[in-house]
Structures are given as structure tokens and as C-alpha cells.
Amino acid sequence: MEKNLTEFEKILVKENDVLDSLVEKHSQMRKAVMDKNWESLTDVVSKINVLYENFQDIDTEREVLQDMMKTSKLKPYLEKIGLLRSKLLKCKIENQALNKYVNIT
């Protein structure tokens, strides 16, 4: 069980790192759209897609481990999981705002 906790912690760190990269790339994407720099936009979108695929793989690992663990063992990680969710929400909001901007213009 201790091995699962250690692995769970590593997965949360990986997810956090990927989400930090995604938030940064979303800012770059917004700037590329506002500047109408289509070459940069294409590059950033490609990188975002890779990061999302990476995140999905890591998140699947986390879910499998989380399902194997007892709820009481997860309590120390609830704050980190909440932080991850807030970063995901930030990416979602960024996407929606950019989508509205593109539709309007």
C-alpha cells in the first residue's frame, strides 16, 4: 500500500507539471491569436495537443490508483487534487474565452 501512496504522489506531481505547461501554452495561444501570428498559433496548438494527450495518460493512471486506495488514504491529497481541478478549469475557461473571441471576430 505504501508503494501506491508513493506512486500516487508522483502522479500528482506529473499532472501538476503538465497542467502548469498547459496554462503557459494557453497564454501563448491567446497571444498568437491576438497578434494574428498563425505560424506561432499552429506550433502552440500542436504542443497543447501533445500536453493534453500526456495529461490524459497520467490522469488515467491516477484514477486507477485512486480507485485501488481507500478514501481515508486520499485525504492528505485532497488539496492537491483540488488545485489540479482548478488548473483544469482555468484551461477550460481560457479555451472558451478564446473560442468566443474567434467567433466574434
VOZABA-294431 format. One record per residue (C-alpha): residue number from 1; residue in three letters; x, y, z. Coordinates in pm, 1 decimal, m for minus. Example, Ala and Ser with C-alpha at 12.3 -4.5 7.8 and 13.67 -1.06 7.14 Angstrom:
% residues 2
<r n="1" res="ALA" x="1230.0" y="m450.0" z="780.0"/>
<r n="2" res="SER" x="1367.0" y="m106.0" z="714.0"/>
***
This chain:
% residues 105
<r n="1" res="MET" x="0.0" y="0.0" z="0.0"/>
<r n="2" res="GLU" x="290.9" y="236.2" z="73.7"/>
<r n="3" res="LYS" x="409.2" y="182.9" z="m284.1"/>
<r n="4" res="ASN" x="69.2" y="301.2" z="m409.7"/>
<r n="5" res="LEU" x="91.7" y="617.7" z="m199.4"/>
<r n="6" res="THR" x="436.9" y="697.9" z="m332.5"/>
<r n="7" res="GLU" x="324.3" y="634.3" z="m689.1"/>
<r n="8" res="PHE" x="10.0" y="844.0" z="m631.4"/>
<r n="9" res="GLU" x="223.5" y="1135.5" z="m509.8"/>
<r n="10" res="LYS" x="447.3" y="1109.3" z="m817.1"/>
<r n="11" res="ILE" x="145.7" y="1107.1" z="m1045.7"/>
<r n="12" res="LEU" x="2.9" y="1418.6" z="m880.0"/>
<r n="13" res="VAL" x="335.6" y="1596.9" z="m932.9"/>
<r n="14" res="LYS" x="339.7" y="1491.7" z="m1300.1"/>
<r n="15" res="GLU" x="m17.0" y="1611.4" z="m1350.5"/>
<r n="16" res="ASN" x="64.2" y="1942.3" z="m1185.0"/>
<r n="17" res="ASP" x="368.0" y="1992.3" z="m1408.5"/>
<r n="18" res="VAL" x="171.0" y="1914.9" z="m1723.2"/>
<r n="19" res="LEU" x="m109.3" y="2149.3" z="m1619.2"/>
<r n="20" res="ASP" x="140.1" y="2428.4" z="m1548.1"/>
<r n="21" res="SER" x="273.6" y="2379.7" z="m1901.2"/>
<r n="22" res="LEU" x="m79.7" y="2381.6" z="m2041.3"/>
<r n="23" res="VAL" x="m166.1" y="2707.1" z="m1865.8"/>
<r n="24" res="GLU" x="150.0" y="2863.1" z="m2007.3"/>
<r n="25" res="LYS" x="76.2" y="2733.7" z="m2360.0"/>
<r n="26" res="HIS" x="m279.3" y="2867.0" z="m2342.6"/>
<r n="27" res="SER" x="m139.4" y="3213.1" z="m2271.5"/>
<r n="28" res="GLN" x="89.9" y="3176.0" z="m2571.2"/>
<r n="29" res="MET" x="m203.9" y="3062.1" z="m2782.8"/>
<r n="30" res="ARG" x="m412.6" y="3363.6" z="m2681.7"/>
<r n="31" res="LYS" x="m122.6" y="3596.6" z="m2764.6"/>
<r n="32" res="ALA" x="m71.5" y="3428.9" z="m3104.0"/>
<r n="33" res="VAL" x="m440.0" y="3472.4" z="m3188.9"/>
<r n="34" res="MET" x="m449.1" y="3834.3" z="m3075.3"/>
<r n="35" res="ASP" x="m131.7" y="3908.0" z="m3273.5"/>
<r n="36" res="LYS" x="m265.1" y="3710.2" z="m3569.7"/>
<r n="37" res="ASN" x="57.5" y="3511.9" z="m3572.9"/>
<r n="38" res="TRP" x="m76.3" y="3197.2" z="m3740.3"/>
<r n="39" res="GLU" x="257.4" y="3018.0" z="m3759.9"/>
<r n="40" res="SER" x="307.6" y="3054.9" z="m3386.7"/>
<r n="41" res="LEU" x="m53.9" y="2955.4" z="m3325.6"/>
<r n="42" res="THR" x="m10.3" y="2632.0" z="m3520.6"/>
<r n="43" res="ASP" x="302.3" y="2548.4" z="m3322.9"/>
<r n="44" res="VAL" x="138.7" y="2620.1" z="m2986.5"/>
<r n="45" res="VAL" x="m177.3" y="2425.1" z="m3069.9"/>
<r n="46" res="SER" x="36.0" y="2126.6" z="m3163.8"/>
<r n="47" res="LYS" x="218.6" y="2145.9" z="m2830.7"/>
<r n="48" res="ILE" x="m109.5" y="2181.8" z="m2642.1"/>
<r n="49" res="ASN" x="m246.9" y="1869.6" z="m2808.9"/>
<r n="50" res="VAL" x="59.4" y="1669.7" z="m2703.5"/>
<r n="51" res="LEU" x="31.0" y="1800.2" z="m2348.1"/>
<r n="52" res="TYR" x="m340.1" y="1710.3" z="m2330.1"/>
<r n="53" res="GLU" x="m266.9" y="1356.7" z="m2450.4"/>
<r n="54" res="ASN" x="9.7" y="1329.1" z="m2192.9"/>
<r n="55" res="PHE" x="m223.2" y="1457.6" z="m1921.4"/>
<r n="56" res="GLN" x="m495.3" y="1208.9" z="m2015.1"/>
<r n="57" res="ASP" x="m249.7" y="919.7" z="m1988.3"/>
<r n="58" res="ILE" x="m126.4" y="1035.5" z="m1649.1"/>
<r n="59" res="ASP" x="m480.0" y="1105.0" z="m1527.4"/>
<r n="60" res="THR" x="m587.8" y="753.9" z="m1622.6"/>
<r n="61" res="GLU" x="m302.1" y="617.4" z="m1410.0"/>
<r n="62" res="ARG" x="m413.4" y="838.3" z="m1121.3"/>
<r n="63" res="GLU" x="m773.5" y="722.8" z="m1146.4"/>
<r n="64" res="VAL" x="m671.4" y="356.9" z="m1144.5"/>
<r n="65" res="LEU" x="m455.6" y="407.5" z="m836.4"/>
<r n="66" res="GLN" x="m717.8" y="622.6" z="m668.9"/>
<r n="67" res="ASP" x="m980.3" y="351.6" z="m719.3"/>
<r n="68" res="MET" x="m747.6" y="98.9" z="m553.3"/>
<r n="69" res="MET" x="m687.1" y="320.4" z="m249.8"/>
<r n="70" res="LYS" x="m915.4" y="369.2" z="48.4"/>
<r n="71" res="THR" x="m1081.3" y="707.1" z="85.2"/>
<r n="72" res="SER" x="m903.0" y="767.1" z="416.2"/>
<r n="73" res="LYS" x="m565.8" y="736.5" z="240.8"/>
<r n="74" res="LEU" x="m665.6" y="1006.0" z="m9.7"/>
<r n="75" res="LYS" x="m748.0" y="1276.1" z="247.4"/>
<r n="76" res="PRO" x="m393.8" y="1421.4" z="259.0"/>
<r n="77" res="TYR" x="m408.7" y="1467.0" z="m119.9"/>
<r n="78" res="LEU" x="m747.5" y="1635.3" z="m149.9"/>
<r n="79" res="GLU" x="m593.9" y="1983.1" z="m154.2"/>
<r n="80" res="LYS" x="m354.9" y="1887.1" z="m435.7"/>
<r n="81" res="ILE" x="m638.9" y="1725.3" z="m630.5"/>
<r n="82" res="GLY" x="m843.5" y="2043.6" z="m584.9"/>
<r n="83" res="LEU" x="m553.9" y="2251.0" z="m716.4"/>
<r n="84" res="LEU" x="m531.0" y="2026.9" z="m1022.4"/>
<r n="85" res="ARG" x="m901.8" y="2070.2" z="m1086.6"/>
<r n="86" res="SER" x="m872.1" y="2447.1" z="m1060.0"/>
<r n="87" res="LYS" x="m590.3" y="2446.1" z="m1316.5"/>
<r n="88" res="LEU" x="m801.7" y="2232.1" z="m1548.6"/>
<r n="89" res="LEU" x="m1089.1" y="2476.2" z="m1504.5"/>
<r n="90" res="LYS" x="m855.1" y="2764.2" z="m1587.4"/>
<r n="91" res="CYS" x="m759.7" y="2591.5" z="m1914.1"/>
<r n="92" res="LYS" x="m1125.7" y="2530.8" z="m1994.0"/>
<r n="93" res="ILE" x="m1216.2" y="2894.7" z="m1931.2"/>
<r n="94" res="GLU" x="m921.1" y="3007.0" z="m2142.1"/>
<r n="95" res="ASN" x="m1043.3" y="2784.8" z="m2427.3"/>
<r n="96" res="GLN" x="m1397.6" y="2916.7" z="m2402.0"/>
<r n="97" res="ALA" x="m1284.3" y="3280.4" z="m2398.7"/>
<r n="98" res="LEU" x="m1061.5" y="3224.7" z="m2698.9"/>
<r n="99" res="ASN" x="m1341.2" y="3043.0" z="m2880.2"/>
<r n="100" res="LYS" x="m1578.9" y="3335.0" z="m2820.5"/>
<r n="101" res="TYR" x="m1317.9" y="3581.0" z="m2943.2"/>
<r n="102" res="VAL" x="m1258.9" y="3381.7" z="m3261.1"/>
<r n="103" res="ASN" x="m1634.0" y="3350.4" z="m3325.2"/>
<r n="104" res="ILE" x="m1688.8" y="3722.3" z="m3276.8"/>
<r n="105" res="THR" x="m1401.9" y="3830.5" z="m3499.6"/>
***
